[in-house]
Amino acid sequence: MNKSSTPWLVGLVLLVFAIPTRLYRIDWSVSGDHTTMLNGVRGLREKPFTSLEGLSAGELQSRYLPLSYFLQGLAFDTFGWDEAGSRTGSAVVGAITIALVGVVVSRLYGVVNGVIVGTSLLLCAWILMHHQGNRHYSYALFFGSTSLLMTADAWRKNTWARGALAGLLTALAVGILPVLLLLPCAVAVFMFIEIALRRSSFPRSSMIAYWAVCVPLTVCGMAPFVWFMSTYERSFLDWGSTPWRSVAGLFFNLGFSVAAFAAVGWVRAVSKGDVTERLCAAIAATSLAACLIMPIFGSFKHDYVLPLTLAMFLLASRTVTIMHDAVVQVHGRAFAAAMAAAILLIPLPSLASYYQDGDRKDYRAAANFIRENMREGDIVSADTIGALGYYLDCPVEEASRLVTRPRRSIERLTKLISTGRRVWYVLRFSRDDTPLEADRWLWHHAIRMKRIRHKRFDYHVNLLDIYLFNPTQEDLEHIRAHAEGSPTSTAPRERPG
């Protein structure tokens, strides 16, 4: 086999592993984001685009992310609208992304580097979660990754065609997710630094073509977002994380090994890396700066920079590859391969945990429990009505989230309780505890009927609690009998008195 065909073999092997890992157990319970996307696609097709009155959250998002919703609509029509079908398009695109990255990196830095970066992407639970989602992140990661690689190739080979293709891919990435305007900004900063420091020859032809294509198409892609932001109330976009939570979320989801080796790779790239590594360093620095700065001014979370994380995976893989090559010289290929494999397999506990629960709350199980135990006249409420309502035929009342908005949630639940009817309430949380005031209120007014969680092998947990307000005497007697027969911590808890 000649050297030119080896990268394609790497890509084929990665594709063979990527497809089943992306499709395995893809029919997870839906989440609030899942139903938001489904509603948005329908709203984009059925309602006037410029009319914003009375639209749901998903329908509003489809107005400033039309390209994302259009692509997902095509995928829904192709693979289906159920849990598995609506995620299959993202999974297929994700598998192709991993394979394509493996091919290109193998051509740039050799087969070992291509295998390492491809395997890192394959085993990252964060990326897998978004590949098994029905939102826009898988498409954004595809265009963000191919844009980065094509821009690096255009800088090295300086042709009009490569520059134009890189600009097109960048504009498409921004059109999918407007926050990816960070990508051309990072390229611009990188370009000016390279010119100022004269570290490489300036590729005039490719950069002229890049900006000639990128700028007008990006302006067109940003137009719906700018129109929406200038038309609709900003309060719709007021949710987000703090700077600390955004940065911590980025490093937590990348994984310790990738984050640590990427940091080493960043220092090396800045000091003595080639032009591709320095471009990755610029994009990685821009992503980190965005996580620190943007939450101060508006809605932002670390998932928004997921499409730019290939830069960090490349920096980490370069570090591991250099270590591998150094060990080969001293201890041979077998020992070096074992060392690299040990590093690459560090994320396995998180990957195994992901396949336990899909990193999602199990609203399907919650709905089944309520359906089996509810009676005529009962009220069902939740902090995420779309996900629970997806599995129930009855209306689901919005009761806000007791963990993050206790006063608002208590007010709404009190109103529902005042009807005198039995009220079911489904509350989601992870490791963030319910505030003390809200927890005491629950103890005095409700019975926890069930806690839904799946075993994981890492720090993260996904929990759903099902509470019952206004229980009947029959309910209380049944619960006491259950508690006496199974005196464990998982038994339903009864309110005092």
C-alpha positions in Angstrom: 0.0 0.0 0.0 1.5 3.4 -1.0 1.6 6.3 1.5 -1.0 8.3 -0.3 -3.7 5.6 0.4 -2.8 5.1 4.1 -4.7 8.2 5.4 -7.8 7.0 3.6 -7.4 3.6 5.4 -7.2 5.5 8.7 -10.4 7.4 7.8 -12.1 4.1 6.9 -11.2 2.4 10.1 -12.4 5.4 12.1 -15.6 5.5 10.2 -16.2 1.8 10.9 -15.9 2.4 14.6 -17.6 5.8 14.6 -20.9 4.7 13.0 -21.8 2.0 15.6 -20.7 4.2 18.5 -22.8 7.0 17.3 -25.9 4.8 16.6 -25.7 2.6 19.7 -28.6 3.3 22.1 -29.5 6.4 20.2 -33.1 6.2 21.2 -32.5 7.9 24.6 -35.4 9.7 26.3 -36.0 13.1 24.9 -34.8 16.3 26.6 -36.2 19.8 26.6 -33.7 20.8 23.9 -34.9 17.8 21.8 -38.5 18.8 21.8 -37.5 22.5 21.2 -35.8 21.4 18.0 -38.8 19.4 16.9 -41.2 22.3 17.5 -38.8 24.7 15.8 -38.6 22.7 12.6 -42.4 22.4 12.4 -42.8 26.2 13.2 -40.3 27.2 10.5 -42.3 25.3 7.9 -45.9 26.1 9.1 -45.7 29.7 10.4 -44.7 33.0 8.7 -41.0 33.6 9.2 -41.2 37.3 10.2 -44.1 36.8 12.7 -42.8 36.4 16.2 -46.0 36.7 18.2 -47.1 33.7 20.2 -44.2 31.5 19.1 -42.7 28.8 21.3 -39.0 28.8 22.3 -38.1 26.4 19.5 -40.0 28.4 16.9 -38.2 31.5 18.0 -34.8 29.9 17.7 -35.7 28.7 14.2 -36.0 32.4 13.2 -32.4 33.3 14.1 -30.9 29.9 13.3 -32.8 29.0 10.1 -30.0 27.1 8.4 -29.6 24.8 11.4 -33.4 24.1 11.5 -33.5 23.6 7.8 -30.8 21.0 7.8 -32.3 19.2 10.7 -35.7 19.2 9.0 -34.2 17.4 6.0 -32.7 14.9 8.4 -36.0 14.4 10.1 -37.8 13.8 6.8 -35.1 11.3 5.8 -34.6 9.3 9.0 -37.8 9.9 11.0 -39.2 12.2 13.8 -39.0 9.8 16.7 -36.2 9.6 19.3 -33.8 7.5 17.2 -34.7 8.9 13.7 -34.5 12.6 14.7 -30.9 12.0 16.0 -29.6 9.8 13.1 -28.7 12.7 10.9 -26.5 14.2 13.5 -24.9 10.8 14.2 -24.1 10.2 10.6 -22.6 13.7 10.2 -20.6 13.1 13.4 -19.2 9.8 12.1 -18.1 11.5 8.9 -16.5 14.3 10.8 -14.3 12.0 12.8 -13.3 10.0 9.7 -12.5 13.1 7.7 -10.4 14.7 10.5 -8.4 11.4 10.7 -7.7 11.5 6.9 -6.6 15.2 6.8 -4.5 15.1 10.0 -2.8 11.9 8.7 -1.9 13.8 5.6 -0.6 16.8 7.5 1.3 15.1 10.4 1.4 11.4 9.6 -0.7 8.3 10.3 0.1 8.1 14.1 -1.2 11.7 14.7 -4.3 11.0 12.6 -5.1 7.8 14.6 -4.5 9.6 17.9 -6.7 12.6 17.1 -9.4 10.5 15.5 -9.5 8.1 18.5 -9.6 11.1 20.9 -12.7 12.4 19.1 -14.2 8.9 19.0 -13.9 8.4 22.8 -15.0 11.9 23.9 -18.4 11.5 25.7 -19.1 15.3 25.2 -18.8 15.0 21.5 -20.7 11.7 21.5 -23.6 13.3 23.3 -24.0 16.0 20.7 -23.5 13.5 17.9 -26.5 11.7 19.4 -28.5 14.9 19.8 -31.0 16.3 17.3 -29.7 19.9 17.6 -27.2 21.9 15.5 -24.0 21.1 17.3 -23.0 18.1 15.1 -23.4 20.1 11.9 -21.5 23.1 13.5 -18.7 20.8 14.6 -18.4 19.4 11.0 -18.2 22.8 9.4 -16.0 24.3 12.2 -13.6 21.4 12.0 -13.4 21.3 8.2 -13.0 25.1 8.1 -10.1 24.9 10.5 -8.3 22.2 8.5 -9.0 23.9 5.2 -7.8 27.2 6.4 -4.5 25.7 7.6 -4.1 23.9 4.3 -4.8 27.1 2.4 -2.2 29.0 4.4 0.4 26.3 3.7 -0.3 25.8 0.0 -1.5 29.3 -1.0 -4.1 28.7 -3.8 -7.3 30.6 -4.6 -9.4 27.5 -4.6 -8.2 26.4 -1.1 -8.8 29.9 0.3 -12.2 30.2 -1.2 -13.3 26.7 0.1 -12.0 27.6 3.6 -14.0 30.8 3.5 -17.1 29.0 2.4 -16.8 26.5 5.2 -16.2 29.2 7.7 -19.3 31.1 6.5 -21.4 28.0 6.8 -20.2 27.3 10.3 -21.3 30.9 11.3 -24.6 30.4 9.6 -25.2 27.2 11.6 -24.3 28.8 14.9 -23.7 32.6 15.0 -21.4 32.5 18.0 -18.9 30.8 15.6 -18.1 34.3 14.3 -15.3 33.6 16.8 -13.7 31.5 14.0 -13.0 34.2 11.4 -12.1 36.5 14.3 -9.5 34.0 15.4 -8.2 33.7 11.9 -7.9 37.5 11.5 -6.0 37.8 14.8 -3.7 34.9 13.7 -3.1 36.5 10.4 -2.1 39.9 11.8 0.2 38.2 14.4 1.9 36.2 11.7 2.4 39.3 9.5 3.7 41.3 12.4 6.1 38.7 13.7 7.0 37.4 10.1 7.0 33.8 11.3 5.7 32.5 7.9 5.3 33.8 4.4 2.0 35.5 3.9 -0.2 33.4 1.5 -1.7 36.4 -0.3 -3.8 34.5 -2.9 -5.5 32.1 -0.5 -6.2 34.8 2.1 -7.7 37.2 -0.4 -9.9 34.4 -1.6 -10.7 33.4 2.0 -12.0 36.8 3.0 -13.6 37.6 -0.4 -15.9 34.5 0.1 -16.1 34.5 3.9 -17.1 38.1 4.5 -20.2 38.5 2.3 -21.5 35.0 3.0 -21.0 35.5 6.8 -22.9 38.8 6.6 -25.8 37.0 4.9 -25.6 34.1 7.4 -25.7 36.6 10.3 -28.6 38.6 8.9 -31.4 36.5 10.5 -29.7 36.6 13.9 -29.1 40.4 13.7 -32.7 40.9 12.6 -34.0 38.8 15.5 -31.9 40.4 18.1 -33.0 43.9 17.0 -36.7 42.9 16.9 -37.4 40.5 19.8 -37.0 41.2 23.5 -33.6 40.3 24.8 -35.1 38.7 27.9 -35.6 35.5 25.8 -31.8 35.1 25.7 -31.0 35.9 29.3 -30.0 32.3 30.3 -26.4 31.2 30.5 -23.5 30.3 32.7 -21.0 32.4 34.7 -17.5 32.8 33.3 -16.2 30.3 35.9 -18.8 27.7 35.1 -18.2 28.1 31.3 -14.5 27.5 31.6 -14.9 24.7 34.1 -17.5 23.1 31.9 -15.2 23.3 28.9 -12.3 21.6 30.6 -14.6 19.1 32.4 -16.2 18.0 29.1 -12.9 17.9 27.2 -11.6 15.6 29.8 -8.5 15.9 32.0 -6.1 14.2 29.6 -7.1 16.2 26.5 -7.1 19.5 28.5 -3.7 18.9 30.0 -2.0 17.7 26.8 -3.7 20.6 24.9 -2.2 23.1 27.4 1.3 21.6 26.8 0.7 21.6 23.1 -0.4 25.2 23.1 2.8 26.3 24.8 4.8 24.3 22.3 2.8 25.6 19.3 3.4 29.3 20.3 7.1 28.8 20.9 8.1 26.4 18.1 5.1 24.9 16.4 4.4 25.1 12.6 1.8 27.3 11.1 -1.1 24.8 11.5 -0.3 24.4 15.2 -0.1 28.2 15.7 -3.5 28.6 14.0 -4.9 26.0 16.4 -3.3 27.8 19.3 -5.1 31.1 18.2 -8.5 29.3 17.9 -8.0 27.6 21.3 -7.1 30.9 23.0 -10.1 32.6 21.4 -12.4 29.8 22.6 -11.1 30.1 26.1 -11.4 33.9 26.1 -15.0 33.6 24.9 -15.8 31.4 27.8 -14.4 33.9 30.2 -15.7 37.1 28.7 -19.0 36.5 26.8 -21.0 35.3 29.9 -20.4 38.7 31.4 -22.4 40.4 28.6 -25.1 37.9 27.7 -26.3 34.3 27.3 -23.4 31.9 26.9 -22.4 28.3 27.8 -19.4 26.2 27.0 -21.3 24.0 24.5 -21.2 27.0 22.1 -17.5 26.6 21.5 -17.8 22.8 20.9 -17.4 23.3 17.1 -14.0 25.0 17.8 -12.6 22.3 20.1 -10.9 20.4 17.2 -8.1 23.0 17.8 -7.6 21.7 21.3 -7.8 18.0 20.3 -5.2 18.7 17.6 -2.8 20.4 20.1 -3.3 17.5 22.5 -2.7 14.9 19.8 0.5 16.7 18.6 1.8 16.5 22.2 1.0 12.8 22.5 2.4 12.1 19.0 5.7 13.8 19.8 5.9 11.8 23.0 5.2 8.6 21.1 7.9 9.3 18.5 10.4 10.0 21.3 9.6 6.8 23.1 9.9 4.8 19.9 13.5 5.9 19.6 14.3 4.6 23.1 12.0 1.7 23.9 10.6 0.6 20.5 7.2 0.8 18.8 5.4 -1.7 21.0 6.1 0.2 24.2 5.3 3.6 22.6 2.0 2.2 21.2 1.1 1.0 24.7 1.9 4.4 26.2 -0.3 6.2 23.7 -3.1 3.7 24.1 -3.0 4.2 27.9 -3.4 7.9 27.4 -6.2 7.6 24.9 -8.2 5.2 27.1 -8.3 7.6 30.0 -11.8 8.9 29.0 -13.3 5.3 29.0 -15.1 5.7 32.4 -16.9 8.8 31.1 -17.7 7.0 27.9 -19.1 4.0 29.8 -21.1 6.4 32.0 -22.5 8.1 28.9 -23.9 4.8 27.7 -25.6 4.2 31.0 -28.0 7.2 30.7 -27.0 9.2 27.6 -26.1 12.1 29.9 -29.8 12.8 29.9 -32.7 12.8 32.5 -35.0 9.8 31.8 -38.3 11.6 31.2 -39.6 8.4 29.5 -39.4 6.5 32.8 -40.9 9.4 34.7 -43.9 9.6 32.3 -44.4 5.8 32.6 -44.5 6.0 36.4 -47.0 8.9 36.4 -49.2 7.2 33.7 -49.3 4.0 35.9 -50.2 5.9 39.1 -52.3 8.9 38.0 -56.1 9.1 38.3 -58.7 11.1 36.5 -58.6 14.8 37.5 -54.9 14.7 38.5 -52.7 17.7 37.5 -49.2 17.0 36.0 -46.5 19.6 36.2 -42.8 19.8 35.5 -39.9 22.2 35.2 -39.3 20.9 31.6 -42.8 20.5 30.2 -41.8 19.6 26.6 -39.8 16.5 27.5 -42.4 15.1 29.9 -45.3 16.1 27.7 -43.7 14.2 24.7 -44.6 10.9 26.5 -47.9 11.9 28.1 -51.3 12.4 26.5 -52.5 14.9 29.2 -51.5 18.6 29.5 -48.3 19.3 31.5 -48.3 22.5 33.5 -45.2 24.6 33.7 -44.0 24.9 37.3 -40.6 26.4 36.8 -37.4 24.8 38.2 -37.3 24.6 42.0 -33.5 24.2 42.1 -32.7 27.5 40.3 -35.9 29.6 40.7 -37.4 28.4 44.0 -39.7 31.4 44.7 -41.2 31.4 41.2 -41.6 27.6 41.4 -43.2 27.6 44.8 -45.7 30.3 43.7 -46.8 28.3 40.7 -47.0 25.0 42.6 -49.0 26.7 45.4 -51.5 27.8 42.8 -51.9 24.3 41.5 -52.2 22.8 45.0 -54.9 25.3 45.8 -57.2 23.4 43.4 -57.4 20.6 45.9 -56.6 18.0 43.2 -53.6 15.6 43.3 -50.6 17.4 41.7 -47.6 15.5 40.2 -44.4 17.5 39.9 -41.2 16.3 38.1 -38.0 18.0 39.2 -34.7 17.6 37.5 -31.3 18.3 38.9 -27.7 17.0 38.8 -25.3 17.7 41.7 -26.8 21.1 42.4 -28.8 20.7 45.6 -32.3 22.1 46.0 -32.1 25.3 48.1 -32.8 24.8 51.8 -36.0 27.0 51.7 -37.4 25.0 48.8 -36.4 21.7 50.2 -38.2 22.4 53.5 -41.2 23.5 51.6 -41.2 20.2 49.7 -40.9 18.2 52.9 -44.0 19.9 54.4 -46.2 19.8 51.3 -45.3 16.8 49.1 -44.3 13.2 49.1 -41.4 12.1 46.9 -42.8 9.1 45.1 -39.8 8.1 43.0 -36.2 9.1 42.2 -34.9 8.1 38.7 -31.2 7.8 38.2 -28.9 5.5 36.3 -25.5 4.3 37.6 -22.5 6.1 36.3 -18.8 5.7 36.7 -17.8 9.3 36.9 -18.6 12.4 38.9 -21.7 13.5 37.0 -25.2 12.4 37.9 -28.6 12.9 36.2 -31.6 12.8 38.5 -35.4 13.2 38.3 -37.6 13.4 41.4 -41.3 12.8 41.1 -43.4 14.5 43.9 -47.0 14.2 44.7 -49.0 17.0 46.3 -52.4 16.6 47.9 -52.1 12.8 48.4 -55.3 11.0 49.5 -55.5 8.9 52.6 -55.3 5.8 50.3 -52.0 7.1 48.9 -50.6 7.6 52.4 -51.5 4.1 53.5 -50.0 2.6 50.4 -46.8 4.5 50.9 -46.6 3.5 54.6 -47.1 -0.2 53.6 -44.4 0.1 51.0 -42.0 1.8 53.4 -42.5 -0.9 56.0 -41.9 -3.6 53.5 -38.8 -2.0 52.0 -37.1 0.1 54.7 -34.4 1.6 52.4 -33.3 5.1 51.5 -35.0 4.7 48.1 -38.5 4.4 49.6 -40.9 7.3 49.0 -40.5 9.9 51.7 -43.6 11.2 53.5 -44.3 14.7 54.7 -44.0 15.2 58.5 -47.2 14.6 60.4 
